């Protein structure tokens, strides 16, 4: 049954209204808890839900980072510009509350990881640390920064190291989603678990035709 849809032209929307439509419909979004380090060695941690992996060859992920209202860079964007590296830590249900602490707009001198009770571990290839409690983490070199407006930039990172909990990955590199127990971001203040899983294999053309023939004969 057809259902009526409303059309919205982004050119006629306020920035806030466009934002609400985007975050309310592109759901759930994975959450990157990004760790960076300043030129002086100060560690910063901040969560971003404008995030995803875009390529496996080369391995590339993307962050959408918004500047401050006065157009100055947030710590994450500034640190990546100055050091060229960052680490994306996947947020699990276990560290959800800690992630929320890292979202607090602390002053630059405050160590978010310490406030959140999280443990920083040194990277293998880069200076930006990973979070011990995260089920997975990606060490990244900045690949490209795309300035898409006065307020926002998209940072592409080339993955140079992957950390996965030992009990969450097997010898064939298959990752157990139950062990990762990732959290997704919804609209507003909403979040979602990723525990209600089901398999849906992609059909071949022959399997599709066989299914259609079966339906026509029943």
HUKAZI-V319941 format. One record per residue. N is the residue number from 1. PHI is phi in radians with two decimals (none if undefined). PSI is psi as a letter, one per 30 degrees, with the letter a starting at -180 (NA if undefined). BURIAL is 1 if it has 24 or more other ideal C-beta (glycine too) atoms within 12 Angstrom, else 0. Layout:
{{N PHI PSI BURIAL} {N PHI PSI BURIAL}}
This chain:
{{1 none k 0} {2 -1.30 k 0} {3 -2.07 k 0} {4 -1.14 k 0} {5 -2.11 l 0} {6 -1.73 k 0} {7 -1.79 k 0} {8 -2.18 k 0} {9 -1.69 j 0} {10 -0.94 f 0} {11 -1.16 f 0} {12 -1.81 g 0} {13 -1.67 l 0} {14 -1.24 l 0} {15 -1.03 e 0} {16 -1.13 e 0} {17 -1.17 e 0} {18 -1.09 e 0} {19 -1.02 e 0} {20 -1.11 e 0} {21 -1.16 e 0} {22 -1.19 e 0} {23 -1.30 f 0} {24 -1.49 f 0} {25 -1.96 e 0} {26 -1.54 i 0} {27 -2.44 l 0} {28 -1.32 l 1} {29 -1.87 k 1} {30 -1.15 l 1} {31 -1.99 k 1} {32 -1.76 j 1} {33 -1.65 j 1} {34 -1.62 k 1} {35 -1.87 k 1} {36 -2.35 l 1} {37 -2.37 k 1} {38 -1.39 l 1} {39 -1.07 f 0} {40 -1.63 g 0} {41 1.65 g 0} {42 -1.38 k 1} {43 -1.51 k 1} {44 -2.22 k 1} {45 -2.39 k 1} {46 -2.65 k 1} {47 -1.58 k 1} {48 -2.44 k 1} {49 -1.85 f 1} {50 -1.56 i 1} {51 -2.70 k 1} {52 -2.98 l 1} {53 -1.58 k 1} {54 -2.03 f 0} {55 -2.69 k 0} {56 -1.89 f 0} {57 -2.52 i 0} {58 -1.34 l 0} {59 -1.26 j 0} {60 -2.26 k 1} {61 -2.16 l 1} {62 -2.31 k 1} {63 -2.13 k 1} {64 -1.76 j 1} {65 -2.00 k 1} {66 -1.70 k 1} {67 -1.37 l 0} {68 -1.17 l 0} {69 -1.05 f 0} {70 -1.53 g 0} {71 1.30 g 0} {72 -1.33 l 0} {73 -1.29 k 1} {74 -1.24 l 1} {75 -0.98 e 1} {76 -1.06 e 1} {77 -1.11 e 1} {78 -1.15 e 1} {79 -1.10 e 1} {80 -1.15 e 1} {81 -1.08 e 0} {82 -1.48 e 0} {83 -1.88 f 1} {84 1.24 g 1} {85 -2.41 l 1} {86 -2.85 l 1} {87 -2.18 k 1} {88 -1.73 k 1} {89 -1.85 k 1} {90 -1.33 k 1} {91 -1.58 k 1} {92 -1.78 l 1} {93 -1.04 e 1} {94 -1.11 e 1} {95 -1.94 g 1} {96 -1.03 e 1} {97 -1.12 e 0} {98 -1.14 e 1} {99 -1.03 e 1} {100 -1.15 e 1} {101 -1.15 e 1} {102 -1.17 f 1} {103 -1.41 f 1} {104 -1.10 k 0} {105 -1.32 i 0} {106 -1.18 l 0} {107 -1.15 l 0} {108 -0.99 f 0} {109 -1.40 f 0} {110 -1.47 k 0} {111 -1.50 j 1} {112 -1.08 e 1} {113 -1.10 e 1} {114 -1.15 e 0} {115 -1.09 e 0} {116 -1.53 f 1} {117 1.30 g 0} {118 -1.78 l 1} {119 -1.91 k 0} {120 -1.55 k 1} {121 -2.06 k 0} {122 -1.14 k 0} {123 -1.29 l 1} {124 -1.47 e 0} {125 -1.87 f 0} {126 -2.33 l 1} {127 -1.36 f 1} {128 -1.16 k 1} {129 -1.32 l 1} {130 -1.84 l 1} {131 -1.76 k 1} {132 -1.04 e 0} {133 -1.39 f 1} {134 -1.29 k 1} {135 -1.26 f 1} {136 -2.71 l 1} {137 -2.65 k 1} {138 -2.19 j 1} {139 -1.39 k 1} {140 -2.30 k 1} {141 -1.69 k 1} {142 -1.09 k 1} {143 -1.65 e 1} {144 -2.66 k 0} {145 -2.03 k 1} {146 -1.93 j 0} {147 -1.51 j 0} {148 -1.79 g 0} {149 3.02 l 0} {150 -1.12 e 0} {151 -1.79 f 0} {152 -2.39 k 1} {153 -2.34 l 1} {154 -1.89 k 1} {155 -1.86 j 1} {156 -1.64 k 1} {157 -2.07 k 1} {158 -1.51 k 1} {159 -1.31 k 1} {160 -2.00 f 1} {161 -2.84 k 1} {162 -2.17 k 1} {163 -1.96 k 1} {164 -2.34 k 1} {165 -0.86 k 1} {166 -1.01 e 0} {167 -1.49 g 0} {168 -1.90 f 1} {169 -2.41 k 0} {170 -1.78 a 0} {171 -1.16 f 0} {172 -1.67 g 0} {173 1.19 g 0} {174 -1.47 k 0} {175 -1.72 k 0} {176 -1.51 j 0} {177 -1.12 f 1} {178 -1.15 e 0} {179 -1.28 e 0} {180 -1.19 e 1} {181 0.89 h 1} {182 -1.21 l 1} {183 -1.84 k 1} {184 -1.93 l 1} {185 -1.71 k 1} {186 -1.83 a 0} {187 -1.37 l 0} {188 1.03 b 0} {189 -1.69 g 0} {190 -1.44 k 0} {191 -2.35 l 1} {192 -2.46 k 0} {193 -1.41 l 0} {194 -2.00 h 1} {195 -1.78 f 0} {196 -1.63 i 0} {197 -1.84 l 0} {198 -2.63 l 0} {199 -1.70 k 0} {200 -2.53 i 0} {201 -1.10 k 0} {202 -1.28 k 0} {203 -1.44 k 0} {204 -1.36 l 0} {205 -1.06 e 0} {206 -1.14 e 0} {207 -1.15 e 0} {208 -1.11 e 0} {209 -1.11 e 0} {210 -1.08 e 0} {211 -1.16 e 0} {212 -1.12 e 0} {213 -1.09 e 0} {214 -1.13 e 0} {215 -1.15 e 0} {216 -1.28 f 0} {217 -1.65 f 0} {218 -1.83 NA 0}}
